[in-house]
Amino acid sequence: MHNVLTYLQENELRFVRELCDYLRFPSVSAQSSHRADVEAAARWLVEHCQAIGLQTRLCPTEGNPVVIAQTPRNQSASPRRRHHFVVYGHYDVQPAEPFDLWKTPPFEPRIDGRSLFARGACDNKGQHFAHLKAVEAYLKTNTDLPCDLTFVIEGEEEVGSNNLEVFLRKNRAELRCAAIVISDTGIPDLKHPALTYALRGISALEVKLCGPSRDLHSGIYGGSVDNPAMALCQLLARLRDKNGRITIPGFYDDVVPLSKYERKQMARIPHNDAAFRKFLGVPRLFGERGFTPQEQRAARPTIEINGLTSGYQGEGSKTIIPAWASAKLTFRLVPIQHPGRIEKLVRQHLKRICPPTVRLEIQGGHGGEPYLISPTGPLAQAGLRALKAAFGHEPVLLREGGSIPIVTDFKRILGVDALMLGLALPDDNPHSPNEKFSLDAFTKGMKMSALLWPELAAVC
């Protein structure tokens, strides 16, 4: 292991230059004008992985290709005794607009101190590149890896990974493994490396209330017919009480309470209410009573109104009773709530409380299951040991308030858990102008990856 860590240290400057080369590709999957750039980034990645010593190929899909890169297999070792792990990443990036808010062009990497600025720097090129460099250190120093690794690096994560499920099913036998390792999440700071052990799921739908057959003059007809916009506001207001608790019967039935251990670990995460409120620009924080802000935004289910539409919204006024009103809703879910069951409960409750003066229409949207890995299990503990050794600080356990559908795809299709060992800092600006990646996090991330494989091989 000494040779591996020395190699990483001695070649850090070259690794940063190579990462800059990778970041110059504007591999924006959401924009068809960048289709050639997406494919060029994939080809560059294939060539780079081959130069490292990985057995690499480009796998076509109905959309953007998937890069598969494998460590050389030890033919003399018994396959039953040699564990296999999959490392996931994505080479596609978010659109860089608005360009005028970038201090320098988004695809011309810029180093300022220990920060590397470019679109895709932390999301996700820099994070999975750290794993590639760790494996390079093993291969180039002829140090035996205690396990077999397969990198699955796709090009459609930023547009929903529409073809990943088909790819996983098609290649299920080849990708059979003991666990998935993903670095696409974050850490509070360099003194608090983190394992993300849970994700919230999601259930989305659109509610529409229809009233009169057309917009009506509010002076002539107002008072004799119900206003769909008013009725919708009153309907939505009944879905949550003053304590921040959702009022839909049965909504909390499948919520697994936080254990004392989990609440203790979450309390270790650096947090300041006043600074958080100032950062958000709100006069006062709000959340479900009885839980801390950290617990509210990561470990408790929520209802959110994402959009409201009704009536006249142009310049000036137009005195009407609108013919209809609609709202887009999402419910963030926690283990072990299921999006299908939640949608059913929501539909039933809305039908019960909808006034007879309007007609209710509900259109279902996307859904995703929450995810949870035992924070005290052997996989999580192996990851925590690698984090502590690499960062030199006791790691924390995180629950992520957002949803990462590919994690549940891996679980459902390959039947294995995912270790989410993120490297992004809170101010790295993923999806925003001036995205960056800490070079200190990059360096420690490479070391963490190198130390991780012996830890995982020992517990699986």
Long-range contacts (C-beta under 8 A, 24 or more apart in sequence): 1-143, 1-450, 1-451, 1-454, 3-137, 3-141, 3-143, 4-134, 4-137, 4-138, 4-141, 4-143, 4-450, 5-137, 5-447, 5-450, 7-136, 7-137, 7-140, 7-141, 8-133, 8-134, 8-137, 8-443, 8-446, 8-447, 8-450, 11-133, 11-137, 12-443, 15-129, 15-133, 15-442, 15-446, 16-111, 16-116, 16-439, 16-442, 18-48, 18-129, 19-109, 19-116, 19-125, 19-126, 19-129, 19-442, 20-109, 20-116, 20-118, 22-48, 22-91, 22-125, 22-129, 23-107, 23-109, 23-116, 23-118, 23-119, 23-120, 23-121, 23-125, 23-126, 24-107, 24-108, 24-109, 24-118, 25-91, 25-107, 26-93, 26-96, 26-106, 26-107, 26-119, 27-91, 27-92, 27-93, 27-120, 27-155, 28-92, 28-93, 28-94, 28-95, 28-96, 28-119, 28-158, 29-63, 29-64, 29-92, 29-93, 29-155, 29-156, 29-157, 29-158, 29-159, 30-94, 30-95, 30-158, 30-159, 31-95, 38-64, 38-91, 38-92, 38-155, 39-64, 39-65, 41-91, 41-92, 41-155, 42-67, 42-91, 42-155, 45-91, 45-153, 48-132, 49-132, 49-151, 52-132, 52-135, 52-136, 52-139, 52-140, 53-136, 53-139, 53-140, 54-135, 54-139, 54-151, 59-167, 59-171, 61-156, 61-163, 61-166, 61-167, 62-162, 62-163, 62-166, 63-155, 63-156, 63-159, 63-162, 63-163, 64-92, 64-154, 64-155, 64-156, 64-163, 65-155, 66-152, 66-153, 66-154, 66-155, 66-163, 66-164, 66-167, 67-91, 67-151, 67-152, 67-153, 67-154, 68-150, 68-151, 68-152, 68-171, 69-132, 69-150, 69-151, 69-153, 70-148, 70-149, 70-150, 70-151, 71-135, 71-138, 71-139, 71-145, 71-148, 71-149, 71-150, 72-139, 73-148, 74-144, 74-148, 82-147, 82-148, 83-146, 83-147, 83-148, 83-177, 83-178, 83-456, 83-457, 83-460, 84-147, 84-148, 84-149, 84-150, 84-176, 84-177, 84-178, 85-147, 85-148, 85-149, 85-150, 85-177, 85-178, 85-179, 85-180, 85-181, 85-453, 85-456, 86-149, 86-150, 86-151, 86-152, 86-175, 86-177, 86-179, 86-180, 86-181, 86-410, 86-414, 87-128, 87-131, 87-149, 87-150, 87-151, 87-152, 87-180, 87-181, 87-182, 88-128, 88-151, 88-152, 88-153, 88-154, 88-180, 88-181, 88-182, 88-184, 88-406, 88-410, 88-418, 89-124, 89-125, 89-127, 89-128, 89-131, 89-151, 89-152, 89-153, 89-154, 89-182, 89-183, 89-184, 90-124, 90-128, 90-153, 90-154, 90-155, 90-156, 90-157, 90-158, 90-161, 90-184, 91-120, 91-124, 91-125, 91-153, 91-154, 91-155, 92-154, 92-155, 92-156, 92-157, 92-158, 92-159, 93-119, 93-120, 93-123, 93-125, 93-158, 94-119, 94-120, 94-123, 94-158, 94-430, 94-431, 96-433, 98-433, 101-433, 101-434, 102-433, 102-434, 103-434, 106-433, 106-435, 111-439, 114-438, 114-439, 114-440, 115-436, 115-437, 115-438, 115-439, 116-436, 116-437, 116-438, 116-439, 116-442, 117-434, 117-435, 117-436, 118-435, 118-436, 119-435, 120-435, 121-428, 121-435, 121-436, 121-437, 122-423, 122-424, 122-425, 122-428, 122-430, 122-435, 122-436, 122-437, 123-184, 123-424, 123-428, 123-430, 123-431, 123-435, 124-157, 124-183, 124-184, 126-423, 126-437, 126-442, 127-183, 127-184, 127-422, 127-423, 127-424, 127-437, 127-445, 128-153, 128-183, 128-184, 129-442, 130-183, 130-423, 130-442, 130-445, 130-446, 130-448, 130-449, 131-181, 131-183, 131-445, 131-446, 131-449, 133-446, 133-449, 134-446, 134-447, 134-449, 134-450, 135-449, 137-446, 137-450, 138-450, 145-453, 146-453, 146-454, 146-457, 146-458, 147-453, 147-456, 147-457, 149-453, 150-174, 150-175, 150-177, 157-184, 157-406, 160-405, 161-405, 161-406, 161-409, 164-406, 164-409, 165-409, 165-413, 168-409, 168-410, 168-413, 168-414, 169-413, 172-413, 172-414, 175-414, 176-414, 177-414, 177-416, 178-416, 178-456, 178-460, 179-379, 179-416, 179-417, 179-418, 179-419, 179-456, 179-460, 180-407, 180-410, 180-414, 180-416, 180-417, 180-418, 180-419, 181-418, 181-419, 181-421, 181-452, 181-456, 182-404, 182-406, 182-407, 182-418, 182-419, 182-420, 182-421, 183-420, 183-421, 183-422, 183-423, 183-445, 183-449, 184-404, 184-420, 184-422, 185-398, 185-400, 185-404, 185-420, 185-421, 185-422, 185-424, 186-398, 186-422, 186-423, 186-424, 186-425, 186-426, 186-428, 187-398, 187-422, 187-423, 187-424, 187-425, 187-441, 188-269, 188-270, 188-396, 188-398, 188-426, 189-270, 189-425, 189-426, 190-391, 190-393, 190-425, 190-438, 190-440, 190-441, 190-444, 191-391, 191-393, 192-268, 192-269, 192-270, 192-393, 192-395, 192-396, 193-387, 193-388, 193-390, 193-391, 193-393, 193-395, 193-396, 193-444, 193-448, 194-269, 194-387, 194-395, 194-396, 194-397, 194-398, 194-422, 195-375, 195-380, 195-383, 195-384, 195-387, 195-395, 195-396, 195-397, 195-398, 195-419, 195-420, 195-421, 196-398, 196-399, 196-400, 196-420, 196-421, 196-422, 197-372, 197-373, 197-374, 197-375, 197-380, 197-397, 197-398, 197-399, 197-420, 198-298, 198-299, 198-334, 198-335, 198-370, 198-371, 198-372, 198-373, 198-399, 198-400, 199-370, 199-371, 199-372, 199-399, 199-400, 199-402, 199-403, 199-404, 199-407, 199-420, 200-298, 200-301, 200-332, 200-333, 200-334, 200-370, 200-399, 200-400, 200-401, 200-402, 200-403, 201-332, 201-333, 201-334, 201-337, 201-338, 201-339, 201-367, 201-368, 201-369, 201-370, 201-371, 201-403, 201-408, 202-330, 202-331, 202-332, 202-333, 202-339, 202-366, 202-367, 202-368, 202-403, 203-330, 203-331, 203-333, 203-339, 203-340, 203-342, 203-343, 203-346, 203-365, 203-367, 204-328, 204-329, 204-330, 204-331, 204-364, 204-365, 204-366, 204-367, 205-328, 205-329, 205-343, 205-346, 205-347, 205-362, 205-363, 205-364, 205-365, 206-326, 206-327, 206-328, 206-329, 206-362, 206-363, 206-365, 207-232, 207-235, 207-236, 207-326, 207-327, 207-329, 207-350, 207-360, 207-361, 207-362, 208-324, 208-325, 208-326, 208-360, 208-361, 208-362, 208-363, 209-235, 209-324, 209-325, 209-326, 209-354, 209-358, 209-359, 209-360, 209-361, 210-323, 210-324, 210-358, 210-359, 210-361, 211-321, 211-322, 211-323, 211-324, 211-357, 211-358, 211-359, 212-321, 212-323, 213-323, 214-323, 215-311, 215-312, 215-320, 215-321, 215-322, 215-323, 216-320, 216-321, 216-323, 217-319, 217-320, 217-321, 218-319, 218-320, 218-321, 219-319, 221-321, 222-321, 225-321, 225-357, 226-355, 226-357, 226-358, 227-321, 227-322, 228-310, 228-321, 228-322, 228-323, 228-324, 228-325, 228-358, 229-310, 229-311, 229-322, 229-325, 231-325, 231-355, 231-357, 231-358, 232-308, 232-310, 232-325, 232-326, 232-327, 234-355, 235-350, 235-353, 235-354, 235-355, 236-305, 236-327, 238-353, 239-303, 239-349, 240-303, 243-288, 243-289, 244-286, 244-287, 244-288, 244-289, 244-296, 245-288, 245-289, 246-301, 246-302, 246-303, 246-331, 248-345, 248-346, 248-349, 249-345, 249-349, 250-345, 251-301, 251-342, 251-345, 252-301, 254-336, 254-337, 254-338, 254-341, 255-300, 255-301, 255-334, 255-335, 255-336, 255-337, 256-334, 256-335, 256-336, 256-372, 258-295, 258-299, 261-375, 261-376, 262-299, 262-375, 262-397, 262-399, 263-295, 265-375, 265-396, 265-397, 266-292, 266-294, 266-295, 266-298, 266-299, 266-397, 266-399, 267-292, 267-294, 268-396, 269-294, 269-396, 269-398, 297-401, 298-398, 298-399, 298-400, 298-401, 299-334, 299-399, 300-334, 301-331, 301-332, 301-333, 301-334, 301-337, 302-331, 302-332, 303-329, 303-330, 303-331, 304-329, 304-330, 304-331, 304-332, 305-329, 306-330, 328-365, 330-365, 332-401, 332-403, 333-369, 333-370, 334-370, 335-370, 335-371, 335-372, 336-370, 336-372, 337-370, 338-369, 339-367, 339-368, 339-369, 340-367, 343-367, 368-403, 368-405, 368-408, 369-408, 370-403, 371-404, 371-407, 371-408, 371-411, 371-418, 373-417, 373-418, 373-419, 378-459, 378-460, 379-417, 379-419, 379-456, 379-459, 379-460, 380-419, 381-459, 382-419, 382-452, 382-455, 382-456, 382-458, 382-459, 383-419, 383-421, 383-452, 383-455, 383-456, 385-451, 385-455, 386-421, 386-448, 386-449, 386-451, 386-452, 386-455, 387-421, 387-448, 389-447, 389-448, 389-451, 390-444, 390-445, 390-447, 390-448, 390-451, 391-444, 391-448, 419-456, 421-448, 421-452
